[in-house]
Amino acid sequence: MANITNSPAFKSAKRAVIQVGDAGRGFVVSAGETRYVVTAAHCLQRYPKPHLANSVLELTYPKIIGKLTSKRPTIWAELCVINYTDDLAVFSEPDEQQLYDRCAEYEKFTKAAMPVGKSPEALAPHLWKNDPGKPAWMLSLDGEWQRCVVYNGGRFLTLKTEQKIESGMSGSPIIDDKGAAIGVISTASDGGDNLGPSLTDCLPAHLLRKLRPKRPREPLYVE
């Protein structure tokens, strides 16, 4: 039986995983031609003041993202979502008017992207013992996809795995069997249960509509 992690979807997903800050990770997701970078909020070195009057420069992070193999990130990005309680942050391209060159660098760097998938249906924790959970995968520090099982508690995904989730994996994607992102690695442990925000439950609605557009309904046939 072929190893699913060798499939084109999984290889494409691996190319979309990037470095965020000095020691975190993130991943590029696509909304048509637009690219966003999703990460764990605790991977950010600073946080802007929570109000609606932040300037472009207050929301722009210099040299915040880069290749996983790079010593230091070199690409600028603009913060468009910060969710402290769910440990979730999202970047977009820098302002095209004020930071044209930085915007062009971001767009070139974020070509490789993965889709956002649908998280498992929410299930109360006391029912998990009678449910097999949904198979999922996370990317280890040595760049290998590791299998785990996830349950959706209604907001956070609980990962059950025998593999160690290490601190350098924070911000990595949790992907489904189609190579689509369904969550974010947040906590680290030596095995057992780990929590990560579910993308379909924790991303803001306006962004989720872009990342997972609904298919138009088929018109009803009336004779």
SETILO-950850 format. One record per residue (C-alpha): residue in one letter; chain; x, y, z; residue number from 1. Coordinates in steps of 0.25 Angstrom, whole numbers. Each point is the difference from the previous one (the first is absolute). Example, Ala and Ser with C-alpha at 12.3 -4.5 7.8 and 13.67 -1.06 7.14 Angstrom:
2
<r=A, c=A, px=49, py=-18, pz=31, k=1>;
<r=S, c=A, px=6, py=14, pz=-2, k=2>;
This chain:
223
<r=M, c=A, px=0, py=0, pz=0, k=1>;
<r=A, c=A, px=6, py=14, pz=-4, k=2>;
<r=N, c=A, px=4, py=9, pz=11, k=3>;
<r=I, c=A, px=-10, py=12, pz=0, k=4>;
<r=T, c=A, px=11, py=9, pz=5, k=5>;
<r=N, c=A, px=7, py=-2, pz=-14, k=6>;
<r=S, c=A, px=-12, py=5, pz=-8, k=7>;
<r=P, c=A, px=0, py=13, pz=-7, k=8>;
<r=A, c=A, px=-9, py=7, pz=9, k=9>;
<r=F, c=A, px=9, py=-3, pz=12, k=10>;
<r=K, c=A, px=12, py=4, pz=-7, k=11>;
<r=S, c=A, px=-7, py=13, pz=-4, k=12>;
<r=A, c=A, px=-4, py=3, pz=14, k=13>;
<r=K, c=A, px=14, py=-2, pz=5, k=14>;
<r=R, c=A, px=5, py=11, pz=-9, k=15>;
<r=A, c=A, px=-10, py=9, pz=6, k=16>;
<r=V, c=A, px=6, py=-1, pz=14, k=17>;
<r=I, c=A, px=9, py=11, pz=3, k=18>;
<r=Q, c=A, px=8, py=7, pz=12, k=19>;
<r=V, c=A, px=-7, py=11, pz=8, k=20>;
<r=G, c=A, px=9, py=8, pz=10, k=21>;
<r=D, c=A, px=12, py=-6, pz=6, k=22>;
<r=A, c=A, px=-5, py=-13, pz=4, k=23>;
<r=G, c=A, px=-14, py=-2, pz=-5, k=24>;
<r=R, c=A, px=-7, py=-5, pz=-12, k=25>;
<r=G, c=A, px=-12, py=3, pz=-9, k=26>;
<r=F, c=A, px=-6, py=-4, pz=-13, k=27>;
<r=V, c=A, px=-6, py=7, pz=-12, k=28>;
<r=V, c=A, px=-14, py=-2, pz=-4, k=29>;
<r=S, c=A, px=-7, py=4, pz=-13, k=30>;
<r=A, c=A, px=-13, py=9, pz=-2, k=31>;
<r=G, c=A, px=0, py=0, pz=-16, k=32>;
<r=E, c=A, px=13, py=8, pz=-3, k=33>;
<r=T, c=A, px=1, py=6, pz=14, k=34>;
<r=R, c=A, px=9, py=-7, pz=10, k=35>;
<r=Y, c=A, px=0, py=1, pz=15, k=36>;
<r=V, c=A, px=9, py=-6, pz=10, k=37>;
<r=V, c=A, px=-6, py=-7, pz=12, k=38>;
<r=T, c=A, px=8, py=-2, pz=13, k=39>;
<r=A, c=A, px=-1, py=-1, pz=15, k=40>;
<r=A, c=A, px=-1, py=14, pz=7, k=41>;
<r=H, c=A, px=10, py=-3, pz=10, k=42>;
<r=C, c=A, px=11, py=-1, pz=-12, k=43>;
<r=L, c=A, px=-1, py=15, pz=-1, k=44>;
<r=Q, c=A, px=10, py=9, pz=7, k=45>;
<r=R, c=A, px=-9, py=11, pz=2, k=46>;
<r=Y, c=A, px=-15, py=4, pz=0, k=47>;
<r=P, c=A, px=-6, py=13, pz=-5, k=48>;
<r=K, c=A, px=-10, py=7, pz=9, k=49>;
<r=P, c=A, px=-14, py=-5, pz=-3, k=50>;
<r=H, c=A, px=-8, py=11, pz=-6, k=51>;
<r=L, c=A, px=-4, py=3, pz=-15, k=52>;
<r=A, c=A, px=9, py=12, pz=-2, k=53>;
<r=N, c=A, px=13, py=-8, pz=-1, k=54>;
<r=S, c=A, px=9, py=6, pz=-12, k=55>;
<r=V, c=A, px=6, py=-9, pz=-11, k=56>;
<r=L, c=A, px=13, py=1, pz=7, k=57>;
<r=E, c=A, px=-6, py=-4, pz=14, k=58>;
<r=L, c=A, px=-6, py=-13, pz=-7, k=59>;
<r=T, c=A, px=12, py=-3, pz=-9, k=60>;
<r=Y, c=A, px=11, py=-9, pz=6, k=61>;
<r=P, c=A, px=14, py=1, pz=-7, k=62>;
<r=K, c=A, px=7, py=-13, pz=-3, k=63>;
<r=I, c=A, px=-10, py=-9, pz=7, k=64>;
<r=I, c=A, px=-2, py=-12, pz=-10, k=65>;
<r=G, c=A, px=10, py=-8, pz=-8, k=66>;
<r=K, c=A, px=4, py=-14, pz=-5, k=67>;
<r=L, c=A, px=1, py=-11, pz=11, k=68>;
<r=T, c=A, px=15, py=-2, pz=-4, k=69>;
<r=S, c=A, px=4, py=15, pz=2, k=70>;
<r=K, c=A, px=7, py=5, pz=12, k=71>;
<r=R, c=A, px=-8, py=13, pz=1, k=72>;
<r=P, c=A, px=-13, py=4, pz=-7, k=73>;
<r=T, c=A, px=1, py=11, pz=-11, k=74>;
<r=I, c=A, px=-14, py=2, pz=-5, k=75>;
<r=W, c=A, px=-10, py=11, pz=6, k=76>;
<r=A, c=A, px=-15, py=-3, pz=2, k=77>;
<r=E, c=A, px=-11, py=8, pz=6, k=78>;
<r=L, c=A, px=-8, py=-6, pz=12, k=79>;
<r=C, c=A, px=-15, py=-1, pz=-4, k=80>;
<r=V, c=A, px=-5, py=-9, pz=11, k=81>;
<r=I, c=A, px=4, py=-2, pz=15, k=82>;
<r=N, c=A, px=-8, py=-9, pz=9, k=83>;
<r=Y, c=A, px=7, py=-1, pz=14, k=84>;
<r=T, c=A, px=-10, py=-9, pz=6, k=85>;
<r=D, c=A, px=1, py=-10, pz=-11, k=86>;
<r=D, c=A, px=15, py=2, pz=-3, k=87>;
<r=L, c=A, px=-2, py=3, pz=-14, k=88>;
<r=A, c=A, px=6, py=11, pz=-9, k=89>;
<r=V, c=A, px=-1, py=2, pz=-15, k=90>;
<r=F, c=A, px=9, py=9, pz=-9, k=91>;
<r=S, c=A, px=-3, py=5, pz=-14, k=92>;
<r=E, c=A, px=8, py=8, pz=-10, k=93>;
<r=P, c=A, px=6, py=14, pz=4, k=94>;
<r=D, c=A, px=-7, py=12, pz=-5, k=95>;
<r=E, c=A, px=2, py=1, pz=-15, k=96>;
<r=Q, c=A, px=0, py=15, pz=0, k=97>;
<r=Q, c=A, px=9, py=3, pz=11, k=98>;
<r=L, c=A, px=9, py=-12, pz=0, k=99>;
<r=Y, c=A, px=-1, py=-4, pz=-15, k=100>;
<r=D, c=A, px=14, py=-8, pz=0, k=101>;
<r=R, c=A, px=-3, py=-7, pz=13, k=102>;
<r=C, c=A, px=-14, py=-4, pz=-6, k=103>;
<r=A, c=A, px=6, py=-5, pz=-13, k=104>;
<r=E, c=A, px=10, py=-9, pz=9, k=105>;
<r=Y, c=A, px=-11, py=-5, pz=8, k=106>;
<r=E, c=A, px=-8, py=-4, pz=-12, k=107>;
<r=K, c=A, px=12, py=-7, pz=-7, k=108>;
<r=F, c=A, px=3, py=-7, pz=13, k=109>;
<r=T, c=A, px=-14, py=-6, pz=3, k=110>;
<r=K, c=A, px=-2, py=-6, pz=-13, k=111>;
<r=A, c=A, px=-1, py=-14, pz=6, k=112>;
<r=A, c=A, px=-13, py=-2, pz=8, k=113>;
<r=M, c=A, px=-9, py=-10, pz=5, k=114>;
<r=P, c=A, px=-15, py=1, pz=1, k=115>;
<r=V, c=A, px=-8, py=1, pz=13, k=116>;
<r=G, c=A, px=-8, py=-13, pz=3, k=117>;
<r=K, c=A, px=-13, py=-3, pz=9, k=118>;
<r=S, c=A, px=3, py=-3, pz=14, k=119>;
<r=P, c=A, px=-7, py=-13, pz=6, k=120>;
<r=E, c=A, px=-14, py=2, pz=5, k=121>;
<r=A, c=A, px=0, py=5, pz=14, k=122>;
<r=L, c=A, px=-2, py=-11, pz=10, k=123>;
<r=A, c=A, px=-1, py=0, pz=16, k=124>;
<r=P, c=A, px=12, py=-5, pz=6, k=125>;
<r=H, c=A, px=-7, py=-11, pz=8, k=126>;
<r=L, c=A, px=-4, py=-6, pz=-14, k=127>;
<r=W, c=A, px=14, py=-1, pz=-5, k=128>;
<r=K, c=A, px=2, py=-14, pz=6, k=129>;
<r=N, c=A, px=-11, py=-6, pz=-10, k=130>;
<r=D, c=A, px=6, py=8, pz=-12, k=131>;
<r=P, c=A, px=13, py=-3, pz=-8, k=132>;
<r=G, c=A, px=3, py=15, pz=-2, k=133>;
<r=K, c=A, px=5, py=5, pz=-13, k=134>;
<r=P, c=A, px=14, py=-3, pz=-6, k=135>;
<r=A, c=A, px=9, py=12, pz=-1, k=136>;
<r=W, c=A, px=14, py=3, pz=-2, k=137>;
<r=M, c=A, px=10, py=10, pz=6, k=138>;
<r=L, c=A, px=14, py=3, pz=-5, k=139>;
<r=S, c=A, px=12, py=-4, pz=9, k=140>;
<r=L, c=A, px=12, py=9, pz=2, k=141>;
<r=D, c=A, px=8, py=-9, pz=-10, k=142>;
<r=G, c=A, px=-10, py=2, pz=-11, k=143>;
<r=E, c=A, px=-8, py=-13, pz=1, k=144>;
<r=W, c=A, px=-15, py=-1, pz=0, k=145>;
<r=Q, c=A, px=-5, py=-7, pz=13, k=146>;
<r=R, c=A, px=-13, py=-6, pz=1, k=147>;
<r=C, c=A, px=-10, py=3, pz=12, k=148>;
<r=V, c=A, px=-14, py=0, pz=3, k=149>;
<r=V, c=A, px=-9, py=12, pz=3, k=150>;
<r=Y, c=A, px=-13, py=3, pz=7, k=151>;
<r=N, c=A, px=-7, py=14, pz=-1, k=152>;
<r=G, c=A, px=-5, py=5, pz=14, k=153>;
<r=G, c=A, px=-8, py=11, pz=-7, k=154>;
<r=R, c=A, px=12, py=10, pz=-1, k=155>;
<r=F, c=A, px=13, py=-7, pz=2, k=156>;
<r=L, c=A, px=5, py=-13, pz=-6, k=157>;
<r=T, c=A, px=6, py=-10, pz=10, k=158>;
<r=L, c=A, px=11, py=-8, pz=-7, k=159>;
<r=K, c=A, px=3, py=-14, pz=5, k=160>;
<r=T, c=A, px=14, py=-5, pz=-4, k=161>;
<r=E, c=A, px=11, py=-8, pz=5, k=162>;
<r=Q, c=A, px=10, py=10, pz=-6, k=163>;
<r=K, c=A, px=6, py=11, pz=7, k=164>;
<r=I, c=A, px=-5, py=14, pz=-3, k=165>;
<r=E, c=A, px=12, py=9, pz=2, k=166>;
<r=S, c=A, px=0, py=15, pz=2, k=167>;
<r=G, c=A, px=6, py=3, pz=-14, k=168>;
<r=M, c=A, px=-12, py=-6, pz=-6, k=169>;
<r=S, c=A, px=-9, py=11, pz=5, k=170>;
<r=G, c=A, px=-8, py=6, pz=-12, k=171>;
<r=S, c=A, px=1, py=-12, pz=-8, k=172>;
<r=P, c=A, px=-13, py=-5, pz=-8, k=173>;
<r=I, c=A, px=-8, py=-11, pz=4, k=174>;
<r=I, c=A, px=-4, py=-6, pz=-13, k=175>;
<r=D, c=A, px=-11, py=-10, pz=-5, k=176>;
<r=D, c=A, px=1, py=-12, pz=-9, k=177>;
<r=K, c=A, px=-1, py=10, pz=-12, k=178>;
<r=G, c=A, px=12, py=8, pz=4, k=179>;
<r=A, c=A, px=-10, py=12, pz=5, k=180>;
<r=A, c=A, px=3, py=7, pz=12, k=181>;
<r=I, c=A, px=-11, py=-2, pz=11, k=182>;
<r=G, c=A, px=8, py=6, pz=13, k=183>;
<r=V, c=A, px=13, py=5, pz=6, k=184>;
<r=I, c=A, px=10, py=-6, pz=9, k=185>;
<r=S, c=A, px=-1, py=8, pz=13, k=186>;
<r=T, c=A, px=4, py=-8, pz=12, k=187>;
<r=A, c=A, px=13, py=-9, pz=2, k=188>;
<r=S, c=A, px=1, py=-12, pz=8, k=189>;
<r=D, c=A, px=7, py=-14, pz=1, k=190>;
<r=G, c=A, px=-12, py=-7, pz=-6, k=191>;
<r=G, c=A, px=-15, py=-2, pz=3, k=192>;
<r=D, c=A, px=-10, py=11, pz=-2, k=193>;
<r=N, c=A, px=4, py=13, pz=-6, k=194>;
<r=L, c=A, px=-9, py=12, pz=-3, k=195>;
<r=G, c=A, px=0, py=9, pz=-13, k=196>;
<r=P, c=A, px=-11, py=10, pz=-5, k=197>;
<r=S, c=A, px=-9, py=-6, pz=-11, k=198>;
<r=L, c=A, px=0, py=9, pz=-12, k=199>;
<r=T, c=A, px=-14, py=-1, pz=-3, k=200>;
<r=D, c=A, px=-4, py=4, pz=14, k=201>;
<r=C, c=A, px=10, py=10, pz=3, k=202>;
<r=L, c=A, px=3, py=8, pz=-12, k=203>;
<r=P, c=A, px=-9, py=13, pz=-2, k=204>;
<r=A, c=A, px=-12, py=-2, pz=-9, k=205>;
<r=H, c=A, px=4, py=10, pz=-10, k=206>;
<r=L, c=A, px=14, py=-7, pz=-2, k=207>;
<r=L, c=A, px=-6, py=-14, pz=0, k=208>;
<r=R, c=A, px=-10, py=4, pz=-11, k=209>;
<r=K, c=A, px=12, py=3, pz=-9, k=210>;
<r=L, c=A, px=7, py=-12, pz=3, k=211>;
<r=R, c=A, px=-11, py=-10, pz=0, k=212>;
<r=P, c=A, px=-10, py=6, pz=-10, k=213>;
<r=K, c=A, px=-14, py=-6, pz=-1, k=214>;
<r=R, c=A, px=-4, py=-7, pz=-13, k=215>;
<r=P, c=A, px=-12, py=6, pz=-6, k=216>;
<r=R, c=A, px=-13, py=-8, pz=2, k=217>;
<r=E, c=A, px=-5, py=-7, pz=-12, k=218>;
<r=P, c=A, px=-13, py=7, pz=-5, k=219>;
<r=L, c=A, px=-13, py=-8, pz=3, k=220>;
<r=Y, c=A, px=-6, py=-6, pz=-12, k=221>;
<r=V, c=A, px=-14, py=4, pz=-2, k=222>;
<r=E, c=A, px=-9, py=-6, pz=-11, k=223>;
